[in-house]
Amino acid sequence: RAAQGRKLHLRLRDGVRTALKGLVVGTGDGGAVVNLSFGIAVGDAVRDYALTSTDFAPTDLAIEMLYLVEAKSAAMDASRSLNTRLQGAMVAAEERAFTDTLTGLRNRRALDTVLDRIARQGRAYALMHLDLDFFKAVNDTHGHAAGDHVLRHAARIMLEESRKDDTVARVGGDEFVIVFANLTRMPRIAEIAGRMIERIERPIPWGTAECRISASIGIAISEGEGLQPSDIMDRADTALYASKRAGRAQFRFYDTDIAGPPAPLRKME
């Protein structure tokens, strides 16, 4: 009764120590009425004690607040779910934009992005330009379905012979580029190129027939040159033409001995 007229702050002693607020009002005959509520902690109280609307008087404004809290919670859950779906859709769309649909390899857009990032980071790398020899003969003899099968087969070999962090991209009908980040040792790169050529030359079953192709490869290394990715691509392309002129089914590293005037555009084979 001595606290009459002042706001009360109470906390339950046992179990969940829920905070309560209220007022005490004297009855005039020596008694008192204490009016307590959860205050703004009503949401916590509903959770802690599993309260429902039947635990409140119909006229209690807490009911309105609970509806608002519930609506806000539902809206937040819906927003989080929508954001998750949107982010997933964005990732999927970006993945499709950077993927060659036939082989599952990276495409030219993805390759340019990777080369730009490597150049900005100042990392050394080797770039391998690979062209399939006699691919046109496969299409002419066995049809485009066989050609697609051969492309997927060659793509799988390139993925298996490269490292997880390397970038293998299809940049044309039968042309591929592989970027070996932080790998510039020529003996190691030559070993990889030789193994790729040997595996690609093996007959590829197609129904009752066999498809036969080979691969020519040109290689350029960026280490210590300070060149732009486009310059390294040009060098690898020059080395590729040298491999073609030398008889195909082989690889060449770029050097000044094979550099010369640009080779004429070749027909895709």
C-alpha positions as CSV (number, residue, x, y, z in Angstrom):
1,R,0.0,0.0,0.0
2,A,2.9,2.3,0.6
3,A,3.8,1.9,-3.1
4,Q,0.4,3.0,-4.2
5,G,0.6,5.3,-7.2
6,R,4.1,4.3,-8.2
7,K,5.0,1.9,-11.1
8,L,5.9,-1.5,-9.8
9,H,8.7,-3.6,-11.3
10,L,8.6,-7.3,-10.3
11,R,10.3,-10.5,-11.3
12,L,9.2,-14.0,-10.6
13,R,11.7,-15.8,-8.3
14,D,11.3,-19.4,-9.7
15,G,11.4,-20.9,-13.2
16,V,11.6,-18.4,-16.0
17,R,12.4,-15.0,-14.3
18,T,9.8,-13.1,-16.3
19,A,9.7,-9.3,-15.7
20,L,6.4,-7.8,-14.7
21,K,5.2,-4.2,-14.5
22,G,2.1,-2.9,-12.7
23,L,0.4,-0.7,-10.3
24,V,-1.1,-1.1,-6.8
25,V,-4.4,0.6,-5.9
26,G,-5.9,0.8,-2.5
27,T,-9.5,-0.5,-2.0
28,G,-10.3,2.1,0.8
29,D,-10.9,-0.7,3.4
30,G,-7.3,-1.5,4.0
31,G,-7.0,-3.8,1.1
32,A,-5.3,-3.3,-2.3
33,V,-5.6,-4.4,-5.9
34,V,-2.3,-5.2,-7.7
35,N,-2.6,-4.9,-11.6
36,L,0.4,-6.6,-13.3
37,S,1.2,-7.2,-17.0
38,F,4.1,-8.4,-19.1
39,G,4.5,-4.9,-20.7
40,I,6.5,-4.9,-23.9
41,A,7.9,-8.3,-22.9
42,V,4.6,-9.9,-23.7
43,G,6.1,-11.6,-26.8
44,D,8.8,-13.3,-24.7
45,A,6.1,-14.3,-22.2
46,V,4.0,-15.9,-24.9
47,R,7.0,-17.9,-26.0
48,D,8.2,-18.8,-22.5
49,Y,4.7,-20.0,-21.2
50,A,3.1,-21.1,-24.5
51,L,0.3,-18.6,-24.0
52,T,-2.6,-18.3,-26.5
53,S,-5.3,-15.7,-27.1
54,T,-7.5,-17.4,-24.5
55,D,-5.0,-16.4,-21.8
56,F,-5.8,-12.7,-22.3
57,A,-9.0,-10.8,-21.9
58,P,-10.7,-10.0,-25.2
59,T,-10.3,-6.3,-24.6
60,D,-6.6,-6.6,-23.8
61,L,-4.5,-4.6,-26.2
62,A,-1.8,-7.2,-25.9
63,I,-3.9,-9.3,-28.2
64,E,-3.5,-6.7,-30.9
65,M,0.2,-6.5,-30.3
66,L,0.6,-10.3,-30.5
67,Y,-1.1,-10.3,-33.9
68,L,1.3,-7.6,-35.0
69,V,4.3,-9.5,-33.7
70,E,3.1,-12.7,-35.4
71,A,2.5,-10.9,-38.7
72,K,5.9,-9.3,-38.5
73,S,7.5,-12.7,-37.8
74,A,5.6,-14.3,-40.7
75,A,6.7,-11.4,-43.0
76,M,10.3,-11.7,-41.9
77,D,10.3,-15.4,-42.6
78,A,8.7,-14.9,-46.0
79,S,11.3,-12.2,-46.8
80,R,14.2,-14.4,-45.8
81,S,12.7,-17.3,-47.8
82,L,12.3,-14.9,-50.8
83,N,15.9,-13.6,-50.5
84,T,17.2,-17.1,-50.3
85,R,15.3,-18.1,-53.5
86,L,16.5,-14.9,-55.2
87,Q,20.1,-15.5,-54.3
88,G,19.8,-19.1,-55.5
89,A,18.3,-17.9,-58.8
90,M,21.0,-15.3,-59.2
91,V,23.8,-17.9,-58.6
92,A,22.1,-20.3,-61.0
93,A,21.7,-17.6,-63.7
94,E,25.4,-16.5,-63.3
95,E,26.5,-20.1,-63.5
96,R,24.5,-20.6,-66.7
97,A,26.0,-17.3,-68.1
98,F,29.5,-18.6,-67.6
99,T,29.0,-22.2,-68.7
100,D,29.2,-23.9,-72.1
101,T,25.9,-25.8,-72.4
102,L,27.3,-28.6,-74.5
103,T,30.4,-29.6,-72.6
104,G,29.7,-28.1,-69.1
105,L,33.1,-26.3,-69.4
106,R,33.5,-22.5,-68.8
107,N,32.8,-20.3,-71.8
108,R,34.6,-17.3,-73.3
109,R,32.9,-14.9,-70.9
110,A,34.1,-16.9,-67.9
111,L,37.6,-17.2,-69.4
112,D,37.8,-13.4,-69.8
113,T,36.7,-12.9,-66.2
114,V,39.3,-15.4,-64.9
115,L,42.1,-13.9,-66.9
116,D,41.2,-10.3,-65.8
117,R,41.2,-11.4,-62.1
118,I,44.6,-13.2,-62.4
119,A,46.1,-10.2,-64.2
120,R,44.8,-7.8,-61.5
121,Q,46.3,-10.1,-58.8
122,G,49.6,-10.1,-60.6
123,R,49.8,-13.9,-60.6
124,A,51.8,-15.9,-63.1
125,Y,50.1,-18.4,-65.3
126,A,50.3,-20.6,-68.3
127,L,47.7,-20.5,-71.1
128,M,47.1,-23.5,-73.3
129,H,45.2,-23.1,-76.6
130,L,44.0,-26.4,-77.9
131,D,42.3,-27.1,-81.2
132,L,40.9,-30.5,-82.3
133,D,42.3,-31.8,-85.5
134,F,40.0,-33.6,-88.1
135,F,36.9,-32.7,-86.1
136,K,35.1,-31.6,-89.3
137,A,35.5,-35.1,-90.7
138,V,33.7,-36.5,-87.7
139,N,30.7,-34.2,-88.3
140,D,30.7,-34.9,-92.1
141,T,31.0,-38.7,-91.7
142,H,29.0,-39.5,-88.6
143,G,26.8,-36.5,-88.1
144,H,26.6,-33.7,-85.5
145,A,25.4,-35.9,-82.7
146,A,28.7,-37.8,-83.0
147,G,30.5,-34.4,-83.1
148,D,28.9,-33.4,-79.9
149,H,29.8,-36.7,-78.3
150,V,33.5,-36.2,-79.4
151,L,33.5,-32.6,-77.9
152,R,32.2,-33.9,-74.6
153,H,34.7,-36.7,-74.6
154,A,37.6,-34.3,-75.2
155,A,36.3,-31.9,-72.6
156,R,36.3,-34.6,-70.0
157,I,39.9,-35.5,-70.8
158,M,40.9,-31.8,-70.3
159,L,39.2,-31.7,-67.0
160,E,40.8,-34.9,-65.8
161,E,44.3,-33.8,-66.9
162,S,44.0,-30.3,-65.3
163,R,43.8,-29.3,-61.6
164,K,40.7,-28.4,-59.7
165,D,41.6,-24.7,-59.6
166,D,42.5,-24.5,-63.3
167,T,40.1,-23.0,-65.8
168,V,39.1,-25.1,-68.8
169,A,37.0,-23.2,-71.3
170,R,35.4,-23.9,-74.7
171,V,35.9,-20.8,-76.8
172,G,34.8,-22.0,-80.2
173,G,33.4,-24.9,-82.1
174,D,36.4,-27.2,-81.5
175,E,38.7,-24.8,-79.7
176,F,39.5,-24.8,-76.0
177,V,41.7,-22.7,-73.7
178,I,43.1,-23.9,-70.4
179,V,44.5,-21.5,-67.8
180,F,47.0,-22.9,-65.3
181,A,47.2,-20.4,-62.5
182,N,50.6,-20.3,-60.7
183,L,52.0,-23.0,-62.9
184,T,54.8,-21.9,-65.2
185,R,57.2,-24.8,-65.2
186,M,57.6,-25.8,-68.8
187,P,58.5,-29.5,-68.1
188,R,55.3,-30.0,-66.1
189,I,53.1,-28.2,-68.7
190,A,54.7,-30.2,-71.5
191,E,53.9,-33.4,-69.6
192,I,50.2,-32.3,-69.3
193,A,50.0,-31.3,-73.0
194,G,51.6,-34.6,-74.2
195,R,49.2,-36.7,-72.1
196,M,46.2,-34.8,-73.3
197,I,47.2,-35.3,-77.0
198,E,47.9,-39.0,-76.4
199,R,44.5,-39.6,-74.8
200,I,42.5,-37.5,-77.3
201,E,44.1,-39.5,-80.2
202,R,42.7,-42.7,-78.9
203,P,39.7,-43.9,-81.0
204,I,36.3,-42.7,-79.5
205,P,33.5,-45.3,-79.8
206,W,30.3,-44.1,-81.5
207,G,27.8,-46.9,-81.9
208,T,29.4,-49.5,-84.1
209,A,31.9,-47.0,-85.5
210,E,34.9,-45.1,-84.1
211,C,35.7,-41.4,-84.3
212,R,39.3,-40.4,-84.7
213,I,40.6,-37.0,-83.9
214,S,43.8,-35.5,-82.6
215,A,44.8,-32.2,-80.9
216,S,47.2,-29.4,-81.6
217,I,48.3,-27.2,-78.7
218,G,49.9,-23.8,-78.4
219,I,51.2,-22.7,-75.0
220,A,52.3,-19.2,-73.7
221,I,53.6,-18.3,-70.2
222,S,53.0,-15.0,-68.6
223,E,55.8,-15.1,-65.9
224,G,57.9,-12.0,-65.7
225,E,56.5,-10.6,-69.0
226,G,54.1,-8.0,-67.7
227,L,51.9,-8.6,-70.7
228,Q,48.1,-8.3,-70.8
229,P,46.0,-11.4,-71.1
230,S,45.2,-10.6,-74.7
231,D,48.9,-10.6,-75.5
232,I,49.3,-14.0,-73.9
233,M,46.3,-15.3,-75.9
234,D,47.9,-14.0,-79.1
235,R,51.1,-15.8,-78.2
236,A,49.4,-19.1,-77.5
237,D,47.5,-18.8,-80.8
238,T,50.7,-18.2,-82.6
239,A,52.2,-21.3,-81.0
240,L,49.1,-23.3,-81.9
241,Y,49.5,-22.3,-85.6
242,A,53.1,-23.5,-85.4
243,S,51.9,-26.9,-84.1
244,K,49.4,-27.1,-87.0
245,R,52.1,-26.2,-89.6
246,A,54.5,-28.8,-88.0
247,G,52.0,-31.6,-88.7
248,R,49.4,-31.4,-85.9
249,A,48.9,-33.8,-82.9
250,Q,51.7,-31.9,-81.1
251,F,52.3,-28.9,-78.9
252,R,54.6,-25.9,-79.1
253,F,55.6,-23.2,-76.6
254,Y,55.7,-19.7,-77.8
255,D,59.1,-18.2,-78.6
256,T,60.5,-15.6,-80.9
257,D,61.5,-18.2,-83.4
258,I,57.9,-19.0,-84.3
259,A,56.6,-15.4,-84.0
260,G,56.0,-13.7,-87.3
261,P,53.2,-12.1,-89.2
262,P,49.8,-13.2,-88.2
263,A,48.7,-16.4,-89.8
264,P,45.6,-16.3,-92.1
265,L,42.3,-17.4,-90.5
266,R,41.8,-21.1,-90.9
267,K,38.7,-23.1,-91.5
268,M,37.4,-24.9,-88.5
269,E,38.2,-28.6,-88.8
